[in-house]
Amino acid sequence: MGEVGEEVGRIVSYKETPSYSECYVLLSPGQRVRPGELLLVEVEEGRHYVIGRVEEGMEVNLYESPELAHTRSLLGIESVSNRENLPNKYRLLRLDLLEEIVGGTQVKPTIREVQTLVSAGSRVFRAPPDWAAPALGLIPPGGGADGDGMYIGTTVGEASIPVILSANAVLPRHILIVGSTGTGKSWLRGVIAEEVWKLDIPQVNIDVHGEFVKAAIELGGENLVPGQSLTVPLSSLSEPEVIGLIPYLTELQGEIVRRAFLNLKKRGRVFGVPDFVNEVRRVGIELNAREQTIEIAADRVEALSSIRIIGNGIDWGQKLATKKFVNIDCRGLAHSELQAVAGAVARELLSLRMRGKIPPVVFSIDEAHLFVPHSASGEETTSGQIIREVIRFGRHYGLCLILVTPAPSDIDRRIARITNTRFIFATEPDQLDYLKGVFADAPEDIIKRLPKLEQGVCLLTGSRETVRHALLVKVRRRKTTHGGDTPNIVEEVKRFGERNGERRPGRIDSFF
C-alpha cells in the first residue's frame, strides 16, 4: 500500500470519546470534508491506522454567539469571523470507526475490527483508495482478483475512491436497486450491464419500459419481443399462470383444466396446446363430467393457441452462446402476459443452470414490485414464487438476480432483505420504513438525507462478503445509450405540432 493522504486534523477528547466506536476530529483550518468521506486515524506512523467514516460535522464559533452578533449589528461593526485562523473558531467532525489496518505499508496488511483505542492528539489523514478499498470490501484500482472487478463509480467526498465490486462476491448473492423515478436506477443498471458484459457473463433482462433496447444492440446483444421473436412453451408455465390465461372457467371446468395440466407436468416432457386439449378431454371423462362441460373446457384450452406469448419457446443455450445481452422488450404486454413471460424465463434459466446446460447468467427484472409484491397486499404471484426459488438456489447454481423497483413499500420485504448488495437512490420519506433491514451500518444522518440525494448518487450497502460498510456512491458515466430519460413534454408537443402542420396560437400576455 502507498502513503497516506493529506493530513486534515487531529483527534480531540470530546463527549466521552475517543472510544472503540467513534471519535471527534478537530479539522485543520482550510480543510473541507463531506459526509460519508473516509479518514485514517494514525496509531503508529506508517504502520497502524484506524479507518473512520465522517458521520456529521459542526462549527464552534464563539464570535457568532447571538449576543455578540446582535451587539455588532447594533453598533454597525463588520464581522471578521469568516477568517480561518481565529482562536475561538473551529470545526469538529464525528467519525464512526469502521476497521483497523495493521501493517499499512505492506502489500497485504491485516484488516480487522477495531481493537485499539485511538489517542487524543493522533493525526488524521484522508484515506487513499488503496487503503480505503480493502477496508470497505472493495477491490483496489488494478487489484481485481482474476479480473473480476466491476467499476461502479466513486465514493462521495473530497478525496473520492473508485468503487470496484467483486463480481464473484456480488453477483451470486443478488442485487437490489431502489429509488424514486428519475433518480438513476436504470442508469446504474446500464453501468452494471456494461461491467458484466466486459466479464463475458451472459445477461437476460426483463425490460418493462423498453429502456435497454438501444443498449442491448450497442453491447452486441439482441432484443426479443414476446409474441414475435420470443415465445414460451406451454410446458414451462406453472398451473396458476396457465389458469390466469384461460378466462370464464366454471369451478368444474377449472378443476378439469388444472388436473389435466398437472398430469402433463408430472410426465416431465415438453407438451403443447393439442396435448393439453386431449388431456382435458381424458380427465373430463374420468371425472364423469357432461360432454358439453368437457367440450367447453377443451375449447377454452384450445384458445391458448391464439395467445401470442405461447409457442415453441427458445433455445437458451444457443442464444446465450452467441448473444451476451438478451433484452426482453415487454412493452405492450398485459399484466397476465408479463407475469407469464417473466415466470417462464426465470423457471427455464434456473432449470438449465441446475442441469449445467447454460453458463452462469445474470437475470434482471425491472419494476420488480409487479412480480414480487409485498405480502400485505394479499397478492401472491406465480412469478414471485419462482423468483424466491432463484434467490434461494441461484447462488449455488450461478443464476444471479438483479431486482429494480421505484416502490420498495410494494415489494416483498423478505426478498429485499435476502439480496446481499443494495443500491438505494433518493427515496420518499414514507418509503424509508420499508427499507429497514437493508441499510446495514449506514449512519442515521445519511439515512435521513436519502430523500434529498442528488440524481446519480446512491447509498451502497451489503453484507460482510460483498460491501463491508455502507457508503455514498456517485455512479460513473455510461457508455451505452440511456433509455430512461424523462421526455421534455413541452418540446415534444411543439415538434408534434410542427410535423403535423399545426399552427400554435401566440401567447396571450394579458393572461399572465
Secondary structure, 3 states (H helix, E strand, C coil): CCCCCCEEEEEECCCCCCCCCEEEEEECCCCCCCCCCEEEEEEECCCEEEEEEEEEEEEEEHHHCHHHHHHHHHHCCCCCCCCCCCCCEEEEEEEEEEEEEECCCCCCCEEECCCCCCCCCCEEEECCHHHHHHHHCCCCCCCCHHHCEEEEEEECCCCCCEEEEEHHHHHHHCEEEECCCCCCHHHHHHHHHHHHHHCCCCEEEEECCCCCHHHHHHCCCEEECECCCECECHHHCCHHHHHHHCCCCCHHHHHHHHHHHHHHHHCCCCCCHHHHHHHHHHHHHHCCCCHHHHHHHHHHHHHHHHCCCECCCCCHHHHHHHCCEEEEECCCCCHHHHHHHHHHHHHHHHHHHHCCCCCCEEEEECCHHHCCECHHHCCCCHHHHHHHHHHHHHHHHCEEEEEEECCHHHECHHHHHHCCEEEECCCCHHHHHHHCCCCCCCCHHHHHHHHHCCCCEEEEEECCCCCCCCEEEEECCCCCCCCCCCCCHHHHHHHHHHHCCCCCCCCCHHHC
